[in-house]
Amino acid sequence: MAGDRSPGRLLVRINKLLLKRIEQRFAGADLSFSQWISLKLLIDGVVTTAGDLAREIGITTGANTRFIDGLEAQGLVERDRSTQDRRVVYLKITDRGRSKYLERASVMLSGWNGLLEEFDKSEVVQLVHLLTKLLHAFERHAGENVEDPA
């Protein structure tokens, strides 16, 4: 597919617009989107360790240490070092972290509801299904080397 219907171009454009919209929703808030999404990942059980968080949000372990330091300084998370392997650091959301997450959750939900108001329920279900399928395809092929045709 070429031009404005290329899946790659569409995904890049959607991502750019999505990030701009999210940044607007977090402007002036005492919690950044990165902090909020990290709390969501903890609440949803997607991540449990510092390493999981670094991989999920795509930052280095050094940057992740500073990031978690900030979350901890605000009282949003607590570190819990594994007794079996001291290299493993578990993250636990605090009551304050849960409260801060919930404060912004309704803002995020209303934002998505606004974006998807022109879609009927079956289209939203199909959209999520197809995006999940695309994500799984990328994950399956993540280790492959891509040859440069040039």
Secondary structure, DSSP 8 states (H G I E B T S, - for coil): --GGG-HHHHHHHHHHHHHHHHHHHHTT-SS-HHHHHHHHHHHTTS--BHHHHHHHHT--HHHHHHHHHHHHHTTSEEEEE-SS-TT-EEEEE-HHHHHHHHHHHHHHHHHHHHHTTTS-HHHHHHHHHHHHHHHHHHHHTTT-------
